[in-house]
Amino acid sequence: MQRVGAVLAPAVLLLLLFLPLPGLSPQAHRLAGVLGAVVVLWVTEALPLPATALLGAAVCVLLGVAPAKEVFAPFADPLIFLFIGAFILSRAIFLHGLDRRVAYAVLGLRWVGARPARILVAIGAVTAAISAWISNTATTAMMYGIGMSILATLRGSDERRAIDPRYPAALMLMISYAASVGGLATPVGTPPNVIGIGFIRTLLGVEIPFFQWSLVGVPIVLVLYGFLCLYLRAVAPAGLSELPGSAELIRSERAKLGPWSRGQRSVAIAFGITVVLWVAPGLVALVAGESSAAYLWLVRRVPEGVAAVVGALLLFVLPGKDGRAITWDEAMRIDWGVVLLYGGGFALGVLSFQTGLAEALGRGITGLLPLSGSFGLLVASVVAAVLLSETTSNTAAANMIVPVVISIAQAANLDPLEPALGATFAASLGFMLPVSTPCNAIVYGSGYIPLGRMIRWGLVLDLVGIVVVITMVRLLAPLIR
């Protein structure tokens, strides 16, 4: 696929540049060639995704689509700093083991014990809750180790043959699926959320504060997680009432964590202050209204990006094990690739509207699709985003689908907010294949998951996810306006 992409991308670029495209301005015509090549490179991963995003922006300048100052302006968008601040906080949580402390605290509850069904539910709940705040991939990697430790206790047990072979697969997939689902709860839970919010704000002029997003995201997570628990428990029974040794393992691992360290307390304070700043505008709006002076002050002075930066900077002030709660060397190890990918994808999306390419594309697609009003477009947007997320990264899928959905809605004289929200949420619903998300790839490497089982179970979750996203967006989108 990479070799195919390396050959196909420049061929697509040249083809679109020399192909007559009536009705497009010269800038839109050139941008169409760049976008075609970028999509090929993203789908085939012939280049790293962030490198492709940077390449697309640079080629736009070289071809005269827009001046460099306009092309690279999205790389300084306030949401970029939301990414950076949230990633530094996530790094500190991981470094000080605060996530493991939370995980073992929940798994060590007396209600959970050694009962396999309850362990399945608890490990999914912990994964989803942590994933709402830090990287889905990092959450999966951490919980994967915990899940593998639990399953490893069965290897030396006389009762290991009594375990249904579907249960280990369900435990691993619960970790992956819950991480992907949990990321929908907050704007910082997964990069596609921030990407969608950015396009909606820039192209539609609709601000979606942290609290308002969660009013839609949290119900989606609760419903999908509830279904996930019921479904996996039904299709993958453990075959015995208790997992031998699991309770002892969890207790011993929790004991190894020891008392709260100074660094953990500092990270918890910084994270808590950040969350308060994120949700404060929404709470003030509920109490005093959106026209109150307090609400307007918070929205203008402490937007989400500033709150994330404030929380991250507190880590350099608060004490840690060897001085500060985080060092600059550690902070530099965040995923800068996602930041660059967001900036490049956002730049291409904004340029498509500025040049008129998005409008032309929307009109063309509108004429091909059998749309039946806003609900039909919402359904089409969610289904298309899920299919795209199965073949490419969730981040790239959001970059590709959201601006196109907005342009289609505008071309059809429909409200673009609902389909844009639906596409944003659905871009994180790739559950069928190991290559769909890094979360799936991590747990597939455990050796417990037959590919056919992942496809079957993932397909069911994809279909249910489509229905849930469509229903919740349709019902709750008015809360955002």
Residue pairs with C-beta under 8 A, 6 or more apart in sequence:
1 44
1 45
1 46
2 44
2 45
2 46
3 46
4 44
4 46
5 40
5 41
5 43
5 44
5 45
5 46
5 47
6 44
6 46
8 40
8 44
9 37
9 38
9 40
9 41
9 44
9 46
10 37
12 33
12 36
12 37
12 40
13 33
13 34
13 36
13 37
13 59
14 33
15 33
15 36
16 29
16 32
16 33
16 36
17 29
17 30
17 33
21 29
21 32
23 360
24 32
24 356
24 357
24 360
25 355
25 356
26 64
27 64
27 65
27 66
27 355
28 352
28 355
28 356
28 357
28 360
30 60
30 63
30 64
30 65
31 60
31 65
31 348
31 351
31 352
31 355
31 357
32 357
33 63
34 56
34 59
34 60
34 63
34 65
34 348
35 56
35 348
35 352
35 357
37 56
37 59
38 52
38 53
38 55
38 56
38 348
39 400
40 46
41 47
41 52
41 55
42 49
42 52
42 392
42 393
42 396
42 399
42 400
43 391
43 392
43 396
45 392
46 52
47 55
48 337
49 337
49 341
49 393
49 395
49 396
50 336
50 337
50 338
50 340
50 341
50 344
52 344
53 340
53 341
53 342
53 343
53 344
53 345
53 347
53 348
53 399
54 340
54 344
55 344
56 344
56 347
56 348
57 71
57 72
57 75
57 343
57 344
57 347
57 348
60 66
60 71
60 347
60 348
60 351
61 67
61 68
61 71
65 71
65 351
65 355
66 351
66 354
66 355
70 351
70 354
71 347
71 351
72 343
72 347
73 347
73 350
74 80
74 198
74 343
74 346
74 347
74 350
75 340
75 343
75 344
75 347
77 198
77 202
77 343
77 346
78 303
78 304
78 305
78 306
79 194
79 197
79 198
79 304
79 305
79 342
80 305
80 339
80 342
80 343
81 305
81 306
81 308
81 309
82 187
82 188
82 194
82 304
82 305
82 308
83 191
83 194
83 308
83 338
83 339
83 342
84 308
84 309
84 312
84 334
84 339
85 274
85 305
85 307
85 308
85 309
85 310
85 311
85 312
86 133
86 134
86 188
86 308
86 312
87 135
87 334
87 335
87 338
87 339
88 312
88 315
88 326
88 331
88 334
89 133
89 134
89 267
89 270
89 271
89 274
89 308
89 311
89 312
89 315
90 133
90 134
90 135
90 138
90 334
91 326
91 330
91 331
91 333
91 334
92 98
92 263
92 267
92 270
92 271
92 315
92 325
92 326
92 330
93 99
93 133
93 134
93 267
93 271
94 134
94 138
94 142
95 263
95 326
95 330
96 261
96 263
96 264
96 267
96 320
96 321
96 325
97 257
97 264
98 264
98 267
98 268
98 271
99 130
99 134
99 139
99 142
100 142
100 146
100 257
101 257
101 260
101 264
102 126
102 129
102 130
103 126
103 130
103 142
103 143
103 146
104 146
104 250
104 253
104 254
104 257
105 254
106 112
106 122
106 125
106 126
107 119
107 122
107 123
107 126
107 146
107 250
108 250
108 251
108 254
109 122
111 118
112 118
112 119
112 122
113 242
113 247
114 242
114 243
114 244
114 245
114 246
114 247
115 241
115 242
115 243
116 167
116 238
116 240
116 241
116 242
116 243
117 233
117 237
117 238
119 150
119 171
119 243
119 246
120 167
120 170
120 171
120 174
120 229
120 232
120 233
121 229
121 233
123 143
123 146
123 147
123 150
123 171
123 174
123 175
123 178
124 174
124 175
124 177
124 178
124 225
124 228
124 229
125 178
125 225
126 143
127 139
127 140
127 143
127 174
127 175
127 178
127 179
127 182
128 178
128 179
128 181
128 182
128 185
128 221
128 225
129 182
130 139
130 142
130 143
130 182
131 139
131 140
131 178
131 179
131 180
131 181
131 182
131 183
131 189
131 190
132 182
132 183
132 185
132 186
132 189
132 221
133 186
133 188
133 189
133 271
133 275
135 190
135 335
136 179
136 180
136 182
136 183
136 189
136 190
136 437
136 438
136 439
137 179
137 437
137 438
137 439
137 442
139 179
139 182
140 175
140 176
140 179
140 438
140 439
140 442
140 443
141 442
143 175
143 179
144 172
144 175
144 442
144 443
144 446
146 253
147 171
147 172
147 175
147 446
148 446
149 249
149 253
150 171
150 243
150 246
150 249
150 250
151 168
151 171
151 448
153 243
153 244
153 245
153 246
153 249
154 160
154 163
154 243
154 244
154 245
157 244
157 245
158 244
159 240
159 244
162 239
162 240
163 238
163 239
163 240
163 243
164 236
164 237
164 238
164 239
166 235
166 236
166 237
166 453
167 236
167 237
167 238
167 239
168 446
168 448
169 236
169 448
169 449
169 450
169 453
169 454
170 232
170 233
170 235
170 236
171 448
172 443
172 444
172 446
172 448
172 449
173 232
173 443
173 449
173 454
173 457
173 458
174 228
174 232
175 439
175 443
176 431
176 437
176 439
176 440
176 442
176 443
177 228
177 431
177 439
177 458
177 461
178 225
178 228
179 439
180 190
180 394
180 428
180 429
180 430
180 431
180 437
180 439
181 221
181 224
181 225
181 228
181 428
182 189
182 221
182 225
183 189
183 190
183 193
183 428
184 190
184 193
184 217
184 220
184 221
184 224
184 425
184 428
185 214
185 217
185 218
185 220
185 221
186 193
186 210
186 213
186 214
186 217
186 278
187 193
187 194
187 197
187 208
187 210
187 213
187 214
187 304
188 194
188 304
188 308
189 217
190 394
190 428
191 338
191 341
191 342
191 394
191 395
191 398
192 394
192 395
192 397
192 398
192 424
192 427
192 428
193 213
193 217
193 424
193 428
194 342
195 342
195 345
195 346
195 395
195 398
195 399
195 402
195 424
196 398
196 402
196 420
196 421
196 423
196 424
196 425
196 427
197 208
197 213
197 424
198 342
198 346
199 346
199 349
199 402
199 403
199 406
199 420
200 206
200 208
200 402
200 406
200 417
200 420
200 421
200 424
201 207
201 208
202 346
202 350
203 349
203 350
203 353
203 403
203 406
203 416
204 406
204 416
204 417
204 420
206 417
206 480
206 481
207 299
208 480
209 281
209 282
209 299
209 304
210 278
210 279
210 281
210 282
210 304
211 278
211 279
211 281
211 282
211 283
211 285
212 282
212 479
212 480
213 480
214 279
214 282
215 282
215 476
215 479
215 480
216 421
216 425
216 472
216 473
216 476
216 477
216 479
216 480
217 425
219 472
219 476
220 425
220 468
220 469
220 472
223 468
223 472
224 461
224 464
224 465
224 468
227 461
227 464
227 468
228 461
231 457
231 460
231 461
231 464
232 457
235 457
261 321
262 319
262 320
262 321
263 319
263 320
263 321
263 325
266 314
266 315
266 318
266 319
266 320
266 325
267 315
267 318
267 325
269 314
269 318
270 311
270 312
270 314
270 315
270 318
270 325
271 311
273 310
273 311
273 314
274 307
274 308
274 310
274 311
274 312
277 302
277 306
277 307
277 310
277 311
278 304
278 307
278 308
280 298
280 302
281 295
281 298
281 299
281 302
284 292
284 294
284 295
284 298
285 292
285 295
288 294
288 295
289 295
302 310
312 331
314 325
315 324
315 325
315 326
315 331
316 324
316 325
316 326
316 328
316 331
317 324
318 324
318 325
319 325
320 326
338 395
341 395
341 396
341 399
342 395
342 399
345 395
345 396
345 398
345 399
345 400
346 399
348 399
349 358
349 399
349 402
349 403
351 357
352 358
352 361
352 403
352 407
353 359
353 403
353 407
358 403
358 404
358 406
358 407
359 407
359 410
359 411
361 404
361 407
361 408
362 404
362 406
362 407
362 408
362 409
362 410
362 411
362 412
363 411
365 404
365 408
365 411
366 408
366 411
366 412
369 380
369 408
370 376
371 377
371 380
371 412
373 414
374 409
374 414
374 415
374 418
374 419
375 474
377 405
377 408
377 409
377 412
377 414
377 418
377 419
378 418
378 419
378 422
378 470
378 473
378 474
379 470
380 419
381 401
381 405
381 419
381 420
381 422
381 423
381 426
382 419
382 422
382 423
382 425
382 426
382 466
382 469
382 470
382 473
383 426
383 466
384 401
384 405
384 423
385 397
385 398
385 401
385 422
385 423
385 424
385 426
385 427
385 429
386 426
386 429
386 430
386 462
386 465
386 466
388 397
388 400
388 401
388 427
389 397
389 426
389 427
389 428
389 429
389 430
389 436
389 437
390 430
390 432
390 433
390 436
390 462
391 436
392 400
393 437
394 427
394 428
394 430
394 437
397 427
397 430
398 423
398 424
398 427
401 423
401 427
402 420
402 423
402 424
402 427
405 416
405 419
405 420
405 422
405 423
406 416
406 419
406 420
408 419
409 415
409 416
409 419
409 420
410 416
417 477
417 480
417 481
418 473
418 474
418 477
421 473
421 477
421 480
422 469
422 470
422 473
425 469
425 473
426 465
426 466
426 469
429 461
429 462
429 465
429 466
429 469
430 436
430 437
430 440
430 462
431 440
431 457
431 458
431 459
431 461
431 462
431 465
432 454
432 455
432 458
432 459
432 462
433 440
433 454
433 455
433 458
434 440
434 441
434 444
434 451
434 454
435 441
436 458
440 454
440 458
443 449
444 451
444 454
